[in-house]
């Protein structure tokens, strides 16, 4: 870790920075998510980052949030896992190894906490799929996600 980098646990005081970083990462290619409604995005970040078992990581570079991982600690019969809800790196810092370095910091911290694995979901047609494969994640081919749209 460089002298200008700090690996931290994120709390509610970072909500604005988390929201800004998330928006900058996901409102562009390849995601193109429409997070133009600031309050909707802030509520989403609160929903996933402020629950009882939240564990949120950040990487501060030169005083600014450059990467985040929002997740929860989940206890399962196979062991305790860190379930990543959202993970992103500032667009201007992508493709430089920062995400891999940040992920390794997270892995070291969760091991110190006695957590035995990381669970996450991503889309198989996005660059994140290859990123996670490159970083040692195995695809759960028997796992299926379902969604039902209720309004037309």
Helices and strands as residue ranges (DSSP letters): E 5-9, G 12-14, H 15-26, H 38-49, E 54-61, E 64-76, E 79-89, G 91-93, H 98-112, E 117-120, H 127-134
